[in-house]
Amino acid sequence: MIKEKLPTEEKIKEPIEEAEEKEAKEVNIKKVAEIREEKKRFTIEEREEKETKKKIEEWNPKTKLGKAVKEGKIKNIDDVLKQKIFESEIVDSLLHLKSDLLLIGQSKGKFGGGKRRAWRQTQKKTAEGNVPTFACMVAVGNEDGYIGLGYGRAKETLPARTKALRDAKLNVIKVERGCGSFDCLCKEKHSIPFKTEGKCGSLRVILIPAPQGTGLVIGNECKKILRLAGIKDVYSKTFGQTRTTFNMAKACIEALKNINKTKK
């Protein structure tokens, strides 16, 4: 009988060590990618904060309200919202706002287009050719009861975004929050105080109070608005052409406005 040579311990360990090294490398690559994404996010937020601070420092107010805010005579945003706002820097100096783009456009593609996108592109026929314009909708809020919605159009994407951002800051409103659900006995401001309704075009949105832990049972674009407003739990019903995000967002804002009207 010929005896087979058994593999030594070192030869057995080699493939195991190689496999462990590969796994460690893959884990490290994933961690590095996550860290880079977080850094990008923080750099964008820090850049926006620096830009807003620089704007406020260089701001030369032209209205009486703006001068009063710049001098420090008015420090409460509720006193500002009682009047008509003409300068976005007034809101920037009194509130720390976060912004989010709503997907109102659609990318070009076969059979009517592809994925949803933030820019709505339209074209005008002229003698020189097609002239494209871009439009976008921005929601701003401090996640603590203040929300604004703005719309902007321009020949390029970035100017359209800046216009929409300024418009959203000028249209900031206060949202009354509460706990109006009969399933929840807490007194925290996590939902809305009572049932409310908003309408825009053929579209109707009904918001209903929900108990804690329910979440936002509504479309993705309205979720962005309610999160920025500081609402965590809500039920909803929608009627009409719900695919038009433009009208959906406006109807949601109208429903939040009607809370203040009914409250009075």
C-alpha positions as CSV (number, residue, x, y, z in Angstrom):
1,M,0.0,0.0,0.0
2,I,1.2,3.5,-1.0
3,K,0.7,5.9,1.8
4,E,-0.8,9.3,0.7
5,K,1.0,12.3,2.0
6,L,-1.2,14.4,4.3
7,P,-1.2,18.2,3.8
8,T,0.8,20.0,6.4
9,E,-0.9,22.5,8.8
10,E,0.8,25.4,7.0
11,K,-0.7,24.5,3.6
12,I,-4.2,24.2,5.2
13,K,-3.8,27.6,6.9
14,E,-2.8,29.5,3.7
15,P,-6.2,29.4,1.9
16,I,-8.1,30.2,5.1
17,E,-5.9,33.2,5.7
18,E,-6.4,34.4,2.1
19,A,-10.2,34.1,2.5
20,E,-10.1,36.1,5.8
21,E,-8.0,38.8,4.2
22,K,-10.4,39.1,1.3
23,E,-13.4,39.4,3.7
24,A,-11.5,42.1,5.7
25,K,-10.7,44.1,2.5
26,E,-14.4,44.0,1.4
27,V,-15.5,45.2,4.8
28,N,-12.9,48.0,4.8
29,I,-14.0,49.1,1.3
30,K,-17.7,49.3,2.5
31,K,-16.7,51.3,5.6
32,V,-14.6,53.7,3.5
33,A,-17.5,54.2,1.1
34,E,-19.9,54.9,4.0
35,I,-17.5,57.4,5.6
36,R,-17.0,59.2,2.3
37,E,-20.8,59.5,1.8
38,E,-21.2,60.9,5.4
39,K,-18.3,63.4,4.7
40,K,-19.9,64.5,1.5
41,R,-23.3,65.1,3.3
42,F,-21.6,67.0,6.1
43,T,-19.6,69.1,3.7
44,I,-22.7,70.1,1.7
45,E,-24.5,71.0,4.9
46,E,-21.5,73.0,6.2
47,R,-21.1,74.7,2.9
48,E,-24.8,75.8,2.9
49,E,-24.5,77.0,6.5
50,K,-21.4,79.1,5.6
51,E,-23.1,80.5,2.6
52,T,-26.2,81.5,4.6
53,K,-24.0,83.1,7.4
54,K,-22.1,85.0,4.7
55,K,-25.3,86.2,3.1
56,I,-26.7,87.4,6.5
57,E,-23.4,89.3,7.3
58,E,-23.3,91.0,3.8
59,W,-27.1,91.6,3.9
60,N,-28.1,95.3,3.5
61,P,-31.9,95.4,4.4
62,K,-34.2,97.6,2.3
63,T,-37.5,97.1,4.2
64,K,-38.5,98.3,7.7
65,L,-39.0,94.7,8.8
66,G,-35.6,93.7,7.5
67,K,-33.9,96.6,9.3
68,A,-35.7,95.8,12.6
69,V,-34.5,92.1,12.3
70,K,-31.0,93.2,11.4
71,E,-30.8,95.5,14.4
72,G,-32.1,92.9,16.8
73,K,-35.4,94.6,17.6
74,I,-37.4,91.6,16.4
75,K,-36.2,88.2,17.5
76,N,-39.3,86.1,17.3
77,I,-40.3,84.6,13.9
78,D,-44.0,84.6,14.9
79,D,-44.0,88.4,15.0
80,V,-42.4,88.4,11.5
81,L,-45.0,86.0,10.0
82,K,-47.9,88.4,10.8
83,Q,-46.5,90.8,8.1
84,K,-45.6,90.3,4.5
85,I,-42.0,89.2,4.0
86,F,-40.0,90.5,1.0
87,E,-36.5,89.5,2.0
88,S,-35.4,85.8,2.5
89,E,-32.6,86.9,4.8
90,I,-35.2,87.7,7.5
91,V,-36.2,84.1,7.7
92,D,-32.5,82.9,7.5
93,S,-31.5,85.0,10.5
94,L,-34.4,83.8,12.7
95,L,-34.7,80.1,11.7
96,H,-32.2,77.3,11.0
97,L,-33.9,75.8,7.9
98,K,-33.3,72.6,6.0
99,S,-34.3,72.2,2.4
100,D,-35.3,69.3,0.1
101,L,-36.1,69.1,-3.6
102,L,-39.5,67.5,-4.6
103,L,-39.5,65.2,-7.7
104,I,-41.9,67.1,-10.0
105,G,-40.2,66.2,-13.3
106,Q,-39.5,63.1,-15.3
107,S,-36.5,61.9,-17.2
108,K,-36.7,61.4,-21.0
109,G,-37.1,57.8,-22.1
110,K,-39.1,55.4,-24.2
111,F,-42.9,55.1,-23.9
112,G,-43.5,58.4,-22.0
113,G,-40.3,58.8,-19.9
114,G,-38.4,57.1,-17.2
115,K,-37.6,57.9,-13.6
116,R,-38.8,60.8,-11.5
117,R,-36.4,63.7,-11.1
118,A,-36.3,67.1,-9.5
119,W,-36.2,69.2,-12.7
120,R,-39.2,69.7,-14.9
121,Q,-38.0,70.5,-18.4
122,T,-40.1,72.4,-20.9
123,Q,-39.3,73.7,-24.4
124,K,-40.3,76.8,-26.4
125,K,-40.3,76.7,-30.2
126,T,-38.6,79.8,-31.7
127,A,-37.1,80.7,-35.1
128,E,-33.6,80.0,-33.7
129,G,-34.7,76.5,-32.4
130,N,-35.9,74.9,-29.2
131,V,-35.3,77.0,-26.0
132,P,-35.4,74.8,-22.9
133,T,-36.4,76.0,-19.4
134,F,-36.0,74.2,-16.1
135,A,-38.4,74.3,-13.1
136,C,-38.1,72.9,-9.6
137,M,-40.0,72.9,-6.3
138,V,-38.3,73.2,-3.0
139,A,-39.6,72.6,0.6
140,V,-37.9,74.2,3.5
141,G,-38.5,73.7,7.3
142,N,-36.9,73.6,10.7
143,E,-38.5,70.2,11.7
144,D,-40.2,72.0,14.6
145,G,-43.4,73.6,13.3
146,Y,-42.3,75.8,10.4
147,I,-42.6,74.9,6.7
148,G,-42.4,76.7,3.4
149,L,-42.9,75.7,-0.3
150,G,-41.4,77.5,-3.3
151,Y,-41.3,77.2,-7.1
152,G,-38.7,78.5,-9.5
153,R,-38.0,78.6,-13.2
154,A,-34.9,79.5,-15.2
155,K,-32.9,78.6,-18.3
156,E,-30.5,76.6,-16.1
157,T,-30.9,74.2,-13.2
158,L,-29.0,76.1,-10.4
159,P,-30.7,79.5,-10.9
160,A,-34.1,77.7,-10.8
161,R,-33.2,76.1,-7.5
162,T,-32.0,79.4,-5.9
163,K,-35.3,81.0,-7.1
164,A,-37.4,78.2,-5.6
165,L,-35.4,78.3,-2.4
166,R,-36.0,82.0,-2.0
167,D,-39.7,81.6,-2.8
168,A,-40.0,78.9,-0.2
169,K,-38.4,81.1,2.5
170,L,-40.8,83.9,1.7
171,N,-43.8,81.6,2.0
172,V,-42.9,80.1,5.4
173,I,-45.9,79.3,7.6
174,K,-46.3,78.0,11.2
175,V,-48.0,74.6,11.6
176,E,-50.0,73.8,14.7
177,R,-49.1,70.3,15.9
178,G,-50.6,68.1,18.5
179,C,-52.0,64.6,19.3
180,G,-55.5,64.4,18.0
181,S,-55.7,60.6,17.7
182,F,-58.2,58.8,20.0
183,D,-55.8,55.8,20.1
184,C,-53.1,57.9,21.7
185,L,-53.3,59.7,25.1
186,C,-50.0,61.5,25.0
187,K,-49.7,65.3,24.9
188,E,-46.7,65.4,22.7
189,K,-46.6,67.3,19.4
190,H,-46.0,64.4,17.1
191,S,-49.1,64.6,14.8
192,I,-51.8,67.1,13.9
193,P,-54.5,68.2,16.4
194,F,-57.5,67.3,14.2
195,K,-58.6,66.2,10.7
196,T,-57.9,68.7,8.0
197,E,-58.3,68.9,4.2
198,G,-56.5,70.7,1.3
199,K,-57.4,71.1,-2.3
200,C,-55.5,72.1,-5.5
201,G,-56.9,71.5,-8.9
202,S,-58.7,68.2,-9.1
203,L,-56.6,66.8,-6.2
204,R,-57.8,66.6,-2.6
205,V,-55.7,65.6,0.4
206,I,-57.1,64.7,3.8
207,L,-54.8,64.5,6.8
208,I,-55.9,62.5,9.8
209,P,-54.2,62.4,13.3
210,A,-52.4,59.1,14.0
211,P,-51.0,57.5,17.3
212,Q,-47.3,57.4,18.0
213,G,-45.3,54.8,16.0
214,T,-47.6,54.9,13.0
215,G,-45.3,56.9,10.8
216,L,-46.3,59.0,7.7
217,V,-48.9,57.1,5.7
218,I,-48.8,59.3,2.7
219,G,-47.0,59.7,-0.7
220,N,-43.2,60.1,-0.7
221,E,-43.2,63.8,-1.8
222,C,-45.7,64.8,0.9
223,K,-43.6,62.8,3.4
224,K,-40.7,65.2,2.8
225,I,-43.0,68.2,3.5
226,L,-44.4,66.7,6.7
227,R,-40.9,65.7,8.0
228,L,-39.6,69.2,7.5
229,A,-42.7,70.5,9.4
230,G,-41.9,68.3,12.4
231,I,-44.9,65.9,11.9
232,K,-44.0,62.2,12.6
233,D,-47.3,60.3,12.5
234,V,-50.3,60.9,10.2
235,Y,-52.9,59.0,8.2
236,S,-54.1,60.4,4.8
237,K,-56.6,60.0,2.0
238,T,-56.2,61.4,-1.5
239,F,-58.7,61.9,-4.3
240,G,-58.1,63.0,-7.9
241,Q,-55.1,62.9,-10.2
242,T,-52.5,62.0,-7.5
243,R,-49.6,61.6,-10.0
244,T,-49.2,65.3,-10.4
245,T,-46.7,66.0,-7.7
246,F,-47.0,69.8,-8.2
247,N,-50.7,69.8,-7.1
248,M,-50.1,67.1,-4.4
249,A,-47.5,69.3,-2.6
250,K,-49.7,72.4,-2.9
251,A,-52.7,70.5,-1.5
252,C,-50.6,69.2,1.4
253,I,-49.5,72.8,2.3
254,E,-53.1,74.0,2.0
255,A,-54.2,71.3,4.4
256,L,-51.6,72.4,6.9
257,K,-52.7,76.1,6.5
258,N,-56.3,75.1,7.2
259,I,-55.3,73.9,10.7
260,N,-54.4,77.4,11.7
261,K,-57.6,78.8,10.2
262,T,-59.8,76.3,12.1
263,K,-57.8,76.9,15.2
264,K,-58.7,80.5,15.2
